[in-house]
Amino acid sequence: MKFAVIVFPGSNCDRDMYFAAKDALGADAELVWYQSANLENYDAVLLPGGFSYGDYLRTGAIASTSHIVTEIKQHAAKGKPVLGVCNGFQILLESGLLPGAMLRNKNLKFMCHFEKLVVENNQTMFTSDYREKEVISLPIAHGEGNYYCDEATLLKLKENNQIVFTYANNPNGSVSDIAGIVNEEGNVLGMMPHPERAVEAILGGADGLKLFKSVLTNWREAYVAGA
C-alpha cells in the first residue's frame, strides 16, 4: 500500500504523518508537494496538520482551492481512503469533501495536550481495529478546532453514523462533542486530534496506530485478497 502525504506551504505535521505510515505502520509513503498534481499511483491520501498558507482568510480556505484538492476529490470518488488531520480536516471542510465548518476554540486559545476520545463508529475503513465505544488517548494541537454544523446536518451525521470520534471531555466547544467525521461513503475521514503523533509508546501512547492499521487491513482485504 502506498500513501501520499500532501505538503502545503505551512504544513508542519507532514513528517509526523510520513513517519506514522512508513516507519510505524511499515507501508510505503511519499511526501507529495501540493504542486504535484497526479495521485494515480497512490492508494491513500493523507492531509497533515499545520498552518497551510498561514491560515489566512480561514483555516484551510486557500489550500482548498489548490489543484491538488481536485485530484484528491477524484481519488475520493474512486472510493480510496482520504484522511485529513487538524488542518487537513479543515481543508476537507473548506473543499466540501466533508460537511460543516471550524470555529475558534471556545476559550479562544490554542490548545496542545492529550485528550480522551470515544470511538463511536468502528465500522469504517479507518476504525475497524478499534472496539465500539473504546476510549483512546490522542493529542490535540489547534486554535480553531470547534466543529460546527447546523441542526439538519447534525441530524444527517447521526442518522448515517458519520460521527466517528467524540471527545470524552469536549475541550473546544464542538457541537455534540464531535472530534471526527466521515463522508457518507465512509472513505473520507476528518479529525482534529492527531493519530500520527500517537503511534508508539515513546510518544506518549500508541492508540493512533490502530487507525493506520485499520486502513492497511481494509485495503488488503479489498484489493489484495480480491486480486
C-alpha positions as CSV (number, residue, x, y, z in Angstrom):
1,M,0.0,0.0,0.0
2,K,1.3,3.4,-0.9
3,F,0.4,6.6,1.0
4,A,0.7,10.2,-0.4
5,V,1.3,12.8,2.3
6,I,0.3,16.1,0.9
7,V,2.6,19.0,1.8
8,F,1.3,22.6,1.5
9,P,3.3,25.8,2.3
10,G,2.9,25.9,6.1
11,S,2.3,22.2,6.8
12,N,4.2,21.2,9.9
13,C,2.9,17.7,10.7
14,D,3.8,16.1,7.3
15,R,6.9,14.4,8.7
16,D,4.9,13.0,11.6
17,M,2.3,11.6,9.1
18,Y,5.1,10.2,6.9
19,F,6.8,8.5,9.9
20,A,3.4,7.0,11.1
21,A,2.8,5.5,7.6
22,K,6.3,4.4,6.7
23,D,8.1,3.6,9.9
24,A,5.4,2.8,12.5
25,L,3.0,1.1,10.0
26,G,5.6,-0.3,7.7
27,A,3.9,0.8,4.5
28,D,5.2,2.7,1.5
29,A,4.8,6.5,1.8
30,E,5.9,9.6,0.0
31,L,5.8,13.3,0.7
32,V,3.9,15.0,-2.2
33,W,4.3,18.7,-2.8
34,Y,1.0,20.4,-3.4
35,Q,2.0,21.5,-6.9
36,S,2.4,17.8,-7.9
37,A,-0.9,17.0,-9.5
38,N,-1.0,13.3,-10.1
39,L,-2.2,10.9,-7.4
40,E,-3.0,7.9,-9.6
41,N,-0.2,5.8,-8.2
42,Y,-1.2,6.2,-4.6
43,D,-3.7,4.1,-2.6
44,A,-4.4,6.6,0.2
45,V,-4.1,10.3,0.7
46,L,-3.0,11.9,4.0
47,L,-3.6,15.6,4.6
48,P,-1.5,16.6,7.6
49,G,-1.8,19.3,10.2
50,G,-0.1,22.7,10.3
51,F,-1.0,26.2,9.0
52,S,-1.4,25.9,5.3
53,Y,-0.8,29.3,3.7
54,G,-0.5,30.7,7.2
55,D,-4.2,30.1,7.9
56,Y,-5.0,33.4,6.0
57,L,-8.7,34.1,5.3
58,R,-9.8,30.9,7.2
59,T,-8.1,27.8,8.2
60,G,-7.7,25.6,5.2
61,A,-9.5,28.0,2.9
62,I,-6.7,28.8,0.5
63,A,-5.3,25.3,0.4
64,S,-8.8,24.0,-0.6
65,T,-8.6,25.9,-3.9
66,S,-5.3,24.2,-4.9
67,H,-5.3,22.0,-7.9
68,I,-4.1,19.0,-5.8
69,V,-7.5,19.2,-4.0
70,T,-9.2,18.5,-7.3
71,E,-7.0,15.4,-7.6
72,I,-8.0,14.4,-4.0
73,K,-11.6,14.7,-4.9
74,Q,-11.1,12.4,-7.9
75,H,-9.2,10.0,-5.6
76,A,-12.0,10.0,-3.1
77,A,-14.6,9.5,-5.8
78,K,-13.0,6.2,-6.6
79,G,-13.6,5.0,-3.0
80,K,-10.0,5.3,-2.0
81,P,-9.2,6.5,1.6
82,V,-8.5,10.1,2.4
83,L,-7.5,11.1,5.9
84,G,-7.4,14.8,7.0
85,V,-6.0,15.6,10.4
86,C,-6.3,19.0,12.1
87,N,-5.5,21.5,9.3
88,G,-6.2,18.6,6.9
89,F,-9.7,18.3,8.4
90,Q,-10.2,22.0,7.9
91,I,-9.1,21.7,4.3
92,L,-11.7,18.8,3.8
93,L,-14.4,21.0,5.2
94,E,-13.5,24.0,3.1
95,S,-13.3,21.9,0.0
96,G,-16.8,20.4,0.6
97,L,-15.5,16.9,0.9
98,L,-17.0,16.9,4.4
99,P,-19.9,19.0,5.8
100,G,-19.6,21.6,8.5
101,A,-17.1,24.3,9.5
102,M,-14.5,25.1,12.1
103,L,-14.7,27.9,14.6
104,R,-12.3,29.3,17.2
105,N,-11.9,27.2,20.3
106,K,-14.5,28.2,22.9
107,N,-11.7,29.6,25.2
108,L,-10.2,31.5,22.2
109,K,-6.8,29.9,23.0
110,F,-4.5,27.4,21.2
111,M,-4.6,24.1,23.0
112,C,-2.0,21.4,22.9
113,H,-2.4,18.3,25.1
114,F,-3.7,14.7,25.1
115,E,-7.5,14.2,25.1
116,K,-9.7,11.2,25.7
117,L,-11.8,10.2,22.7
118,V,-14.6,7.7,22.3
119,V,-14.8,5.5,19.2
120,E,-18.4,6.0,18.1
121,N,-18.2,4.1,14.9
122,N,-15.8,1.2,14.5
123,Q,-17.3,0.0,11.2
124,T,-15.3,2.3,8.9
125,M,-12.1,1.5,7.0
126,F,-10.3,3.8,9.5
127,T,-11.6,2.3,12.8
128,S,-12.1,-1.4,12.3
129,D,-9.2,-2.2,14.6
130,Y,-10.9,-0.4,17.5
131,R,-13.7,-1.6,19.7
132,E,-17.0,0.3,19.6
133,K,-17.1,2.8,22.4
134,E,-13.4,2.2,23.0
135,V,-11.8,5.1,24.9
136,I,-8.5,6.2,23.4
137,S,-6.0,9.0,24.0
138,L,-4.7,11.2,21.3
139,P,-3.0,14.7,21.3
140,I,-4.7,17.8,20.0
141,A,-2.9,20.9,18.8
142,H,-5.3,23.6,17.4
143,G,-6.7,27.0,17.9
144,E,-9.7,26.5,15.5
145,G,-11.0,23.1,16.4
146,N,-14.5,23.9,17.4
147,Y,-16.6,21.9,14.9
148,Y,-19.9,23.4,13.9
149,C,-22.8,22.4,11.7
150,D,-26.4,23.3,11.5
151,E,-29.1,21.1,13.1
152,A,-30.1,19.5,9.8
153,T,-26.5,18.5,9.0
154,L,-26.0,17.2,12.6
155,L,-29.2,15.0,12.3
156,K,-27.9,13.6,9.0
157,L,-24.5,12.9,10.5
158,K,-26.2,11.0,13.3
159,E,-28.6,9.1,11.1
160,N,-25.8,8.0,8.8
161,N,-23.5,7.0,11.6
162,Q,-20.9,9.5,10.2
163,I,-19.7,10.7,13.7
164,V,-16.6,8.5,14.2
165,F,-14.9,10.1,17.2
166,T,-16.2,12.2,20.0
167,Y,-14.4,14.0,22.9
168,A,-14.9,12.5,26.3
169,N,-14.4,16.0,27.8
170,N,-15.1,18.4,25.0
171,P,-12.2,20.9,25.1
172,N,-13.1,23.2,22.3
173,G,-16.9,23.5,22.2
174,S,-17.5,21.3,19.2
175,V,-21.2,20.5,18.6
176,S,-22.2,17.2,20.0
177,D,-18.6,16.7,21.2
178,I,-17.5,15.8,17.6
179,A,-13.8,15.1,17.1
180,G,-14.0,13.3,13.8
181,I,-16.5,12.5,11.0
182,V,-16.6,10.6,7.7
183,N,-18.4,11.3,4.5
184,E,-21.5,9.3,3.6
185,E,-19.4,6.8,1.6
186,G,-17.1,6.2,4.6
187,N,-13.8,6.7,2.8
188,V,-13.0,10.3,3.8
189,L,-12.2,10.9,7.4
190,G,-11.6,14.3,9.0
191,M,-10.5,14.6,12.6
192,M,-8.9,17.3,14.8
193,P,-6.8,15.0,17.2
194,H,-3.5,13.7,15.8
195,P,-3.3,9.9,15.5
196,E,0.1,10.2,13.8
197,R,1.5,11.6,17.0
198,A,0.4,8.6,19.0
199,V,1.9,5.6,17.1
200,E,4.5,4.4,19.7
201,A,4.9,4.4,23.4
202,I,7.8,6.8,23.4
203,L,5.4,9.5,22.0
204,G,3.1,9.1,25.0
205,G,0.9,6.3,23.6
206,A,0.2,4.2,20.6
207,D,-3.6,4.5,20.3
208,G,-3.3,6.2,16.9
209,L,-1.5,3.3,15.3
210,K,-4.8,1.3,15.2
211,L,-6.2,3.9,12.8
212,F,-3.4,3.4,10.3
213,K,-3.5,-0.4,10.8
214,S,-7.3,-0.3,10.0
215,V,-6.6,1.4,6.7
216,L,-3.9,-1.1,5.7
217,T,-6.0,-4.1,6.8
218,N,-9.1,-2.9,4.8
219,W,-7.0,-2.1,1.8
220,R,-5.5,-5.5,1.7
221,E,-8.9,-7.1,2.1
222,A,-10.4,-5.0,-0.7
223,Y,-7.5,-5.0,-3.2
224,V,-5.1,-7.8,-2.4
225,A,-7.4,-10.6,-1.4
226,G,-9.7,-9.7,-4.3
227,A,-6.9,-9.5,-6.9
